């Protein structure tokens, strides 16, 4: 019975660590998406500032 309790405790700790990791990775993903959006906007601005062919 003590082994089962210890296993449950260990699994709860692992689960908590995994939840923290998922939260961290989700935040990093959101940050990367924002960076990609900002880079896309900047690229569009640069492209629109270039002279058109034939001008």
Residue pairs with C-beta under 8 A, 6 or more apart in sequence:
none
